[in-house]
């Protein structure tokens, strides 16, 4: 809040003193960058002021405006323009001998190279930015960033962590909440890289306590993303999803392209591990689209090492020429010749770099397409596996119903045979035998083809063909349960004789039932009942 008030005061002062406008725009851009907030209007104003504050007449103001543009472009992910403008500003500051702003722009260059995965060059710029003339807080942040870059170089994660841990007493003594928060967050991130989630989480908690005090949305977004990754790592998907939802809301609010890209990537990973293929694929597409936006705006920074060396060599030459201008005035012809050769060589170098960029862009796009093709193939294979599993379950149900019907048929055959023998025994034997036979007959009649068995069959059959009975009833509402059961047997391909045995009736009875069924279902005389039922 205090920072915003100071900016408003500086804006009022600059309104009456136009020469101070570049300084106001610089600090406005710096605050936006520190908070990770994008403001397209500021860039528009800066570009309009660049036309007036040219490098020859206003070298420092021109450098400030270029530096400001670089800050704003980093937030929206336009790394190529940010890198180019930062280098131009660096040349101006070197020419003016302004060590403070030289260190600040080198710190920004380190950030750009780190985000574009050029860790060796990032470490180099961070080291160059460590000037004793910059404020202590900025110096400590540069050190923290340098160790982070080293974690991805030959130096290694362990040395990087040790370096940052040693900074803790100094940073705490400094009593700068922003520096402390950044330090704890980065130590936690390095411990996650070293696969030590619990240690990482302990530092994330320290960072969270400070984050709730400093009201920096960009920092909080980064912290929430890291917390989500930690929760995901320990298998707590619900907590991971909760953190990343908050991070997504904040990153969309501040318009930070890089953070939004990370959010989509983490959300894709969460849903993929949960098995939510549809959601995972949605966020994979969002992630690819966001990356494509960043790539299209930044045009992909490649061949960094050669580009930096060429540009810095050019800057050093320009600086040397400016310092020795008096001595070289008598050699104008030679200088003109050297400059011409240099321009030609620089043109050739830029042409090569442009070609490499185009080639790299094509490669990146093709890689993205290939990744998408692989993802689609993966989704297709998952769907195929599910369909095969469903088919296996369905076949098992069919076999279950068929087996159940055969068992029922065999049971009825056995019971029918017992019934017949008991009847014969009743005709020939004495009173005791007669009493026994009557009991057997009574038991058999009670158990022969009961309603319970009928309900069991209908239940099993309905699991295999869930729409069959409902479709039949929609054709004819008057169908009884016995009608439905008989239709099920015919759909399974049973003959009238098999159905007669199962239902314990004569074949003629089944035949008559088929005739009545055809009438109820409004079938013509020539229509085949079995074919009709199989097609439902």
C-alpha positions as CSV (number, residue, x, y, z in Angstrom):
1,X,0.0,0.0,0.0
2,X,2.9,2.4,0.9
3,X,4.6,1.6,-2.4
4,X,1.4,2.5,-4.4
5,X,1.1,5.8,-2.5
6,X,4.7,6.6,-3.4
7,X,4.1,5.8,-7.0
8,X,1.1,8.1,-7.1
9,X,3.2,10.9,-5.6
10,X,5.9,10.3,-8.2
11,X,3.2,10.3,-11.0
12,X,2.0,13.7,-9.8
13,X,5.5,15.2,-9.7
14,X,6.3,13.8,-13.2
15,X,3.2,15.4,-14.6
16,X,4.8,18.8,-13.9
17,X,8.3,17.7,-14.7
18,X,8.3,15.7,-18.0
19,X,12.0,14.8,-17.6
20,X,11.1,12.6,-14.7
21,X,8.5,10.5,-16.6
22,X,11.0,7.8,-17.5
23,X,11.9,7.3,-13.8
24,X,8.2,7.1,-12.9
25,X,7.6,4.5,-15.7
26,X,10.6,2.6,-14.6
27,X,9.5,2.3,-10.9
28,X,5.9,1.6,-12.0
29,X,7.2,-1.3,-14.2
30,X,9.5,-2.5,-11.4
31,X,6.7,-2.7,-8.9
32,X,4.5,-4.6,-11.4
33,X,7.3,-7.0,-12.1
34,X,8.0,-7.6,-8.4
35,X,4.3,-8.4,-7.9
36,X,4.0,-10.3,-11.2
37,X,1.1,-8.1,-12.5
38,X,0.9,-7.4,-16.2
39,X,-0.3,-3.9,-17.3
40,X,-0.4,-3.5,-21.2
41,X,-1.2,0.2,-20.8
42,X,2.2,0.9,-19.3
43,X,4.0,-0.7,-22.3
44,X,2.0,1.6,-24.7
45,X,3.0,4.7,-22.7
46,X,6.7,3.6,-22.6
47,X,6.9,3.0,-26.4
48,X,5.4,6.5,-27.0
49,X,8.0,8.1,-24.7
50,X,10.9,6.2,-26.4
51,X,10.3,8.3,-29.5
52,X,11.1,11.5,-27.6
53,X,13.8,10.2,-25.1
54,X,16.2,8.9,-27.8
55,X,19.6,7.3,-26.9
56,X,21.8,10.1,-28.2
57,X,20.1,13.0,-26.4
58,X,18.8,11.2,-23.3
59,X,20.9,8.0,-22.9
60,X,20.0,7.3,-19.3
61,X,16.3,8.0,-19.8
62,X,16.3,5.8,-22.9
63,X,18.0,3.0,-20.9
64,X,15.4,3.3,-18.2
65,X,12.5,3.0,-20.7
66,X,14.1,-0.1,-22.4
67,X,14.6,-1.6,-18.9
68,X,11.0,-0.9,-18.1
69,X,9.8,-2.6,-21.3
70,X,11.9,-5.6,-20.4
71,X,10.3,-5.9,-17.0
72,X,6.8,-5.9,-18.5
73,X,7.6,-8.3,-21.3
74,X,8.9,-10.9,-18.7
75,X,5.6,-10.9,-17.0
76,X,3.6,-11.8,-20.2
77,X,6.3,-14.3,-21.3
78,X,7.7,-12.3,-24.2
79,X,11.3,-13.4,-23.4
80,X,12.9,-12.5,-26.7
81,X,11.9,-8.8,-26.6
82,X,12.7,-8.6,-22.9
83,X,16.1,-10.1,-23.5
84,X,16.9,-7.8,-26.4
85,X,15.8,-4.6,-24.6
86,X,17.7,-5.6,-21.4
87,X,20.9,-6.0,-23.4
88,X,20.4,-2.6,-25.0
89,X,19.8,-1.0,-21.6
90,X,22.9,-2.8,-20.3
91,X,25.0,-1.2,-23.0
92,X,23.7,2.2,-22.1
93,X,24.3,1.8,-18.4
94,X,27.9,0.5,-19.1
95,X,28.6,3.6,-21.3
96,X,27.3,5.9,-18.5
97,X,29.2,4.0,-15.8
98,X,25.9,3.5,-13.8
99,X,26.9,0.4,-11.7
100,X,23.6,0.3,-9.8
101,X,21.3,0.0,-12.8
102,X,23.8,-2.2,-14.6
103,X,23.5,-4.7,-11.7
104,X,19.7,-4.5,-11.8
105,X,19.4,-5.2,-15.5
106,X,21.9,-8.1,-15.2
107,X,19.7,-9.5,-12.4
108,X,16.8,-9.3,-14.8
109,X,18.8,-11.0,-17.6
110,X,19.6,-13.8,-15.1
111,X,15.8,-14.3,-14.5
112,X,15.1,-14.4,-18.3
113,X,17.8,-17.0,-18.9
114,X,16.6,-19.1,-16.0
115,X,13.0,-19.1,-17.2
116,X,14.2,-20.1,-20.7
117,X,16.2,-23.0,-19.2
118,X,19.6,-21.4,-20.0
119,X,21.0,-22.0,-16.5
120,X,24.7,-21.6,-17.2
121,X,24.1,-18.1,-18.7
122,X,21.6,-17.3,-15.9
123,X,24.2,-18.1,-13.3
124,X,26.7,-15.9,-15.1
125,X,24.4,-12.8,-15.1
126,X,23.5,-13.3,-11.5
127,X,27.2,-13.4,-10.5
128,X,27.7,-10.2,-12.5
129,X,24.8,-8.5,-10.8
130,X,26.5,-9.0,-7.3
131,X,27.7,-5.4,-7.0
132,X,28.3,-3.9,-3.5
133,X,26.7,-0.7,-4.7
134,X,23.2,-2.2,-5.0
135,X,20.9,-2.2,-1.9
136,X,21.4,-5.1,0.5
137,X,18.0,-6.7,-0.2
138,X,18.6,-6.8,-4.0
139,X,22.1,-8.2,-3.4
140,X,20.6,-11.1,-1.3
141,X,17.9,-11.8,-3.9
142,X,20.6,-12.0,-6.5
143,X,22.6,-14.5,-4.4
144,X,19.4,-16.6,-3.8
145,X,18.7,-16.6,-7.6
146,X,22.3,-17.5,-8.4
147,X,22.2,-20.6,-6.1
148,X,18.9,-21.6,-7.8
149,X,20.5,-21.5,-11.2
150,X,23.5,-23.5,-9.9
151,X,21.0,-26.2,-8.8
152,X,20.5,-27.0,-12.5
153,X,24.2,-26.7,-13.5
154,X,27.3,-28.8,-12.8
155,X,27.5,-27.3,-9.4
156,X,24.5,-29.4,-8.4
157,X,21.5,-29.2,-6.1
158,X,23.2,-30.1,-2.8
159,X,25.8,-27.3,-3.0
160,X,23.0,-24.9,-4.1
161,X,20.9,-25.8,-1.0
162,X,23.9,-25.5,1.3
163,X,24.7,-22.0,-0.1
164,X,21.1,-20.9,0.5
165,X,20.8,-22.4,4.0
166,X,24.0,-20.5,5.0
167,X,22.2,-17.3,3.9
168,X,19.3,-17.7,6.4
169,X,21.0,-16.0,9.4
170,X,22.0,-13.0,7.2
171,X,18.6,-12.7,5.6
172,X,16.8,-13.0,8.9
173,X,19.1,-10.3,10.3
174,X,18.2,-8.1,7.3
175,X,14.6,-8.3,8.4
176,X,13.2,-8.0,4.8
177,X,10.1,-10.1,4.5
178,X,10.3,-10.3,0.7
179,X,13.8,-11.6,0.7
180,X,13.0,-14.1,3.4
181,X,10.0,-15.4,1.6
182,X,11.9,-15.9,-1.7
183,X,14.7,-17.7,0.2
184,X,12.4,-20.1,1.9
185,X,10.4,-20.8,-1.2
186,X,13.6,-21.6,-3.2
187,X,15.1,-23.8,-0.6
188,X,11.8,-25.7,-0.5
189,X,11.9,-26.0,-4.3
190,X,15.4,-27.4,-4.3
191,X,14.6,-29.9,-1.6
192,X,11.7,-31.1,-3.9
193,X,14.2,-31.5,-6.7
194,X,16.3,-33.6,-4.4
195,X,13.2,-35.8,-3.6
196,X,12.9,-34.7,0.0
197,X,9.3,-33.6,0.2
198,X,9.0,-33.3,4.0
199,X,12.0,-30.9,4.2
200,X,10.6,-29.0,1.3
201,X,7.2,-28.6,2.9
202,X,8.7,-27.3,6.2
203,X,10.2,-24.4,4.2
204,X,7.0,-23.9,2.2
205,X,5.2,-23.4,5.5
206,X,7.7,-20.7,6.6
207,X,7.3,-19.0,3.2
208,X,3.5,-19.2,3.6
209,X,3.5,-17.4,6.9
210,X,5.5,-14.6,5.4
211,X,3.4,-14.6,2.2
212,X,0.2,-13.9,4.1
213,X,1.9,-10.7,5.4
214,X,3.5,-9.2,2.3
215,X,0.4,-9.3,0.0
216,X,2.4,-10.3,-3.2
217,X,0.1,-12.2,-5.5
218,X,2.8,-13.3,-7.8
219,X,4.8,-14.8,-4.9
220,X,1.7,-16.4,-3.4
221,X,0.9,-18.0,-6.8
222,X,4.4,-19.5,-7.0
223,X,4.1,-20.8,-3.5
224,X,0.6,-22.4,-4.1
225,X,2.0,-24.1,-7.2
226,X,4.9,-25.6,-5.2
227,X,2.5,-26.7,-2.4
228,X,0.3,-28.4,-5.0
229,X,3.3,-30.2,-6.4
230,X,4.3,-31.3,-2.9
231,X,0.7,-32.6,-2.1
232,X,0.7,-34.4,-5.5
233,X,4.0,-36.0,-4.6
234,X,2.7,-37.5,-1.4
235,X,-0.5,-38.7,-3.1
236,X,-2.9,-36.1,-1.5
237,X,-4.8,-35.3,-4.7
238,X,-7.6,-33.4,-3.0
239,X,-5.2,-31.0,-1.3
240,X,-3.1,-30.7,-4.5
241,X,-6.3,-29.7,-6.4
242,X,-7.3,-27.2,-3.7
243,X,-3.9,-25.4,-3.9
244,X,-3.8,-25.4,-7.7
245,X,-7.3,-24.0,-8.0
246,X,-6.3,-21.0,-5.9
247,X,-3.1,-20.6,-7.9
248,X,-5.1,-20.6,-11.2
249,X,-7.4,-17.9,-9.9
250,X,-4.5,-15.7,-8.9
251,X,-2.4,-16.2,-12.1
252,X,-5.5,-15.3,-14.2
253,X,-6.1,-12.2,-12.1
254,X,-2.5,-10.9,-12.4
255,X,-2.1,-12.0,-16.0
256,X,1.2,-13.9,-15.5
257,X,1.7,-16.1,-18.6
258,X,4.5,-18.3,-17.2
259,X,2.6,-19.0,-13.9
260,X,-0.6,-19.8,-15.8
261,X,1.3,-22.3,-18.0
262,X,2.7,-24.0,-14.8
263,X,-0.8,-24.1,-13.3
264,X,-2.2,-25.9,-16.4
265,X,0.7,-28.4,-16.4
266,X,0.2,-29.3,-12.7
267,X,-3.6,-29.6,-13.1
268,X,-3.0,-32.0,-16.1
269,X,-0.7,-34.1,-13.9
270,X,-3.2,-34.2,-11.0
271,X,-6.1,-35.4,-13.2
272,X,-3.9,-37.8,-15.1
273,X,-2.8,-39.5,-11.8
274,X,-6.4,-39.5,-10.6
275,X,-7.5,-41.3,-13.8
276,X,-9.7,-38.4,-14.9
277,X,-8.6,-38.8,-18.6
278,X,-11.1,-36.2,-20.0
279,X,-10.1,-33.5,-17.5
280,X,-6.4,-34.3,-17.9
281,X,-6.6,-34.0,-21.7
282,X,-8.5,-30.6,-21.3
283,X,-5.7,-29.1,-19.2
284,X,-3.0,-30.7,-21.4
285,X,-4.5,-28.8,-24.4
286,X,-4.7,-25.6,-22.2
287,X,-1.1,-26.0,-21.3
288,X,0.0,-26.6,-24.9
289,X,-2.0,-23.5,-26.0
290,X,-0.5,-21.4,-23.3
291,X,3.0,-22.5,-24.2
292,X,2.2,-21.8,-27.8
293,X,1.2,-18.2,-26.9
294,X,4.5,-17.7,-25.0
295,X,6.5,-19.2,-27.8
296,X,4.7,-17.1,-30.5
297,X,5.3,-13.9,-28.4
298,X,8.9,-14.7,-27.5
299,X,9.8,-16.3,-30.9
300,X,11.9,-18.9,-28.9
301,X,15.3,-17.8,-27.6
302,X,17.8,-20.2,-29.0
303,X,21.6,-20.1,-29.5
304,X,21.8,-18.1,-26.4
305,X,25.4,-18.5,-25.7
306,X,26.5,-17.3,-29.2
307,X,24.0,-14.5,-29.1
308,X,25.1,-13.2,-25.7
309,X,28.8,-13.4,-26.6
310,X,28.2,-11.5,-29.9
311,X,26.1,-8.8,-28.3
312,X,28.4,-8.3,-25.3
313,X,31.5,-8.2,-27.6
314,X,29.7,-5.6,-29.6
315,X,28.9,-3.6,-26.4
316,X,32.5,-3.8,-25.2
317,X,33.7,-2.5,-28.6
318,X,31.2,0.4,-28.6
319,X,32.3,1.3,-25.0
320,X,36.0,1.2,-26.0
321,X,35.4,3.4,-29.0
322,X,33.5,6.0,-26.9
323,X,36.3,6.1,-24.3
324,X,39.0,6.5,-27.0
325,X,37.1,8.8,-29.3
326,X,39.6,11.6,-29.2
327,X,42.5,9.3,-30.1
328,X,40.6,7.8,-33.0
329,X,39.3,11.0,-34.6
330,X,42.5,11.1,-36.7
331,X,41.7,7.6,-38.0
332,X,38.2,8.1,-39.2
333,X,38.7,6.2,-42.5
334,X,40.0,3.2,-40.6
335,X,37.2,3.3,-38.1
336,X,34.6,3.6,-40.9
337,X,36.1,0.6,-42.6
338,X,36.1,-1.5,-39.4
339,X,32.6,-0.5,-38.6
340,X,31.4,-1.5,-42.1
341,X,33.0,-4.9,-41.7
342,X,31.5,-5.3,-38.3
343,X,28.1,-4.4,-39.6
344,X,28.4,-6.9,-42.4
345,X,29.5,-9.6,-40.0
346,X,26.7,-8.7,-37.6
347,X,24.2,-8.9,-40.4
348,X,25.5,-12.3,-41.4
349,X,25.4,-13.4,-37.7
350,X,21.8,-12.1,-37.3
351,X,20.8,-13.9,-40.5
352,X,22.2,-17.2,-39.2
353,X,20.5,-16.6,-35.8
354,X,17.2,-15.8,-37.6
355,X,17.4,-19.1,-39.6
356,X,18.2,-21.1,-36.5
357,X,15.2,-19.5,-34.7
358,X,12.9,-20.5,-37.6
359,X,14.3,-24.0,-37.6
360,X,14.0,-24.3,-33.8
361,X,10.4,-23.0,-34.0
362,X,9.5,-25.6,-36.6
363,X,11.1,-28.3,-34.4
364,X,9.2,-27.1,-31.3
365,X,5.9,-27.0,-33.1
366,X,6.5,-30.5,-34.5
367,X,7.5,-31.7,-31.0
368,X,4.2,-30.3,-29.6
369,X,2.2,-32.0,-32.4
370,X,4.0,-35.3,-31.7
371,X,3.2,-35.0,-28.0
372,X,-0.4,-34.3,-28.8
373,X,-0.5,-37.3,-31.2
374,X,0.9,-39.5,-28.5
375,X,-1.6,-38.2,-26.0
376,X,-4.5,-38.9,-28.4
377,X,-3.1,-42.4,-29.0
378,X,-2.9,-42.9,-25.3
379,X,-6.5,-41.8,-24.8
380,X,-7.6,-44.1,-27.6
381,X,-5.8,-47.1,-26.1
382,X,-7.3,-46.4,-22.7
383,X,-10.8,-46.3,-24.2
384,X,-10.1,-49.5,-26.1
385,X,-9.0,-51.2,-22.9
386,X,-12.1,-50.1,-21.2
387,X,-14.3,-51.3,-24.0
388,X,-12.5,-54.7,-23.9
389,X,-13.0,-55.0,-20.2
390,X,-16.7,-54.1,-20.6
391,X,-17.1,-56.7,-23.3
392,X,-15.4,-59.3,-21.0
393,X,-17.8,-58.4,-18.1
394,X,-20.8,-58.6,-20.5
395,X,-19.7,-62.0,-21.9
396,X,-19.3,-63.2,-18.3
397,X,-22.9,-62.1,-17.5
398,X,-24.2,-63.8,-20.7
399,X,-22.5,-67.1,-19.6
400,X,-23.9,-66.6,-16.1
401,X,-27.4,-66.2,-17.4
402,X,-27.1,-69.2,-19.8
403,X,-25.6,-71.4,-17.0
404,X,-28.3,-70.3,-14.7
405,X,-31.0,-71.3,-17.3
406,X,-29.4,-74.7,-17.9
407,X,-29.2,-75.3,-14.1
408,X,-32.8,-74.4,-13.8
409,X,-33.7,-76.7,-16.7
410,X,-31.8,-79.6,-15.2
411,X,-33.4,-78.9,-11.8
412,X,-36.8,-79.0,-13.3
413,X,-36.0,-82.3,-15.2
414,X,-34.9,-83.9,-11.9
415,X,-37.9,-82.6,-10.0
416,X,-40.2,-83.8,-12.8
417,X,-38.7,-87.3,-12.7
418,X,-39.1,-87.4,-8.9
419,X,-42.7,-86.3,-9.3
420,X,-43.4,-89.1,-11.7
421,X,-41.7,-91.8,-9.6
422,X,-43.5,-90.6,-6.5
423,X,-46.8,-90.9,-8.4
424,X,-46.1,-94.5,-9.3
425,X,-45.1,-95.3,-5.8
426,X,-48.4,-93.9,-4.6
427,X,-50.3,-96.3,-6.9
428,X,-48.6,-99.6,-5.8
429,X,-47.3,-99.4,-2.2
430,X,-48.8,-99.4,1.2
431,X,-50.1,-96.7,3.5
432,X,-46.6,-95.6,4.8
433,X,-45.2,-95.4,1.4
434,X,-48.3,-93.6,0.3
435,X,-47.8,-91.0,3.0
436,X,-44.2,-90.5,2.0
437,X,-45.1,-90.1,-1.6
438,X,-47.6,-87.5,-0.8
439,X,-45.0,-85.5,1.1
440,X,-42.5,-85.8,-1.7
441,X,-45.2,-84.7,-4.3
442,X,-46.1,-81.8,-2.1
443,X,-42.5,-80.7,-1.7
444,X,-41.7,-81.0,-5.4
445,X,-44.8,-79.1,-6.4
446,X,-43.9,-76.3,-4.0
447,X,-40.4,-76.0,-5.4
448,X,-41.1,-76.6,-9.1
449,X,-40.6,-73.4,-11.1
450,X,-41.3,-71.0,-8.2
451,X,-41.7,-67.3,-8.6
452,X,-38.4,-66.8,-6.8
453,X,-36.5,-68.6,-9.5
454,X,-38.3,-66.6,-12.1
455,X,-37.4,-63.3,-10.4
456,X,-33.7,-64.4,-10.2
457,X,-33.6,-65.2,-13.9
458,X,-35.2,-61.8,-14.8
459,X,-32.7,-60.0,-12.5
460,X,-29.7,-61.7,-14.1
461,X,-31.0,-61.3,-17.6
462,X,-31.6,-57.6,-17.1
463,X,-28.0,-57.0,-16.1
464,X,-26.9,-58.3,-19.5
465,X,-29.6,-56.7,-21.6
466,X,-30.6,-53.6,-19.5
467,X,-32.9,-52.1,-22.1
468,X,-34.6,-55.3,-23.4
469,X,-37.6,-55.5,-21.0
470,X,-38.3,-51.7,-21.0
471,X,-38.3,-51.7,-24.9
472,X,-40.7,-54.6,-24.9
473,X,-43.1,-52.8,-22.5
474,X,-43.0,-49.7,-24.6
475,X,-44.2,-51.8,-27.5
476,X,-46.9,-53.6,-25.5
477,X,-47.8,-52.5,-21.9
478,X,-49.9,-55.7,-21.3
479,X,-47.0,-58.1,-21.3
480,X,-47.0,-60.2,-18.1
481,X,-43.9,-61.4,-16.2
482,X,-44.2,-64.8,-17.8
483,X,-44.5,-63.2,-21.2
484,X,-41.3,-61.2,-20.5
485,X,-39.5,-64.3,-19.2
486,X,-40.5,-66.3,-22.3
487,X,-39.3,-63.5,-24.6
488,X,-35.9,-63.6,-22.8
489,X,-35.6,-67.3,-23.4
490,X,-36.3,-66.9,-27.1
491,X,-33.8,-64.0,-27.3
492,X,-31.2,-66.4,-25.9
493,X,-31.9,-68.7,-28.8
494,X,-33.6,-71.5,-26.9
495,X,-35.9,-73.9,-28.7
496,X,-39.6,-74.4,-27.7
497,X,-38.7,-77.8,-26.2
498,X,-36.1,-76.3,-23.9
499,X,-38.4,-73.5,-22.9
500,X,-41.2,-76.1,-22.2
501,X,-38.8,-78.1,-19.9
502,X,-37.8,-74.9,-18.0
503,X,-41.4,-73.7,-17.6
504,X,-42.6,-77.3,-16.8
505,X,-45.3,-77.1,-19.5
506,X,-45.9,-78.9,-22.8
507,X,-44.3,-77.9,-26.1
508,X,-47.8,-77.2,-27.4
509,X,-48.4,-74.7,-24.6
510,X,-45.2,-72.9,-25.5
511,X,-46.2,-72.9,-29.2
512,X,-49.6,-71.3,-28.3
513,X,-47.8,-68.8,-26.0
514,X,-45.5,-67.8,-29.0
515,X,-48.6,-67.2,-31.1
516,X,-50.2,-65.0,-28.4
517,X,-46.9,-63.1,-28.0
518,X,-46.7,-62.3,-31.8
519,X,-50.3,-60.9,-31.6
520,X,-49.4,-58.8,-28.5
521,X,-46.3,-57.5,-30.2
522,X,-48.3,-56.7,-33.4
523,X,-46.1,-58.9,-35.6
524,X,-47.4,-60.1,-38.9
525,X,-47.9,-63.8,-39.7
526,X,-44.7,-64.0,-41.7
527,X,-42.6,-62.2,-39.1
528,X,-40.1,-64.3,-37.2
529,X,-40.5,-63.8,-33.4
530,X,-36.9,-64.9,-32.6
531,X,-35.3,-62.5,-35.1
532,X,-37.5,-59.7,-33.8
533,X,-36.5,-60.3,-30.2
534,X,-32.8,-60.6,-31.0
535,X,-32.8,-57.2,-32.7
536,X,-34.2,-55.5,-29.5
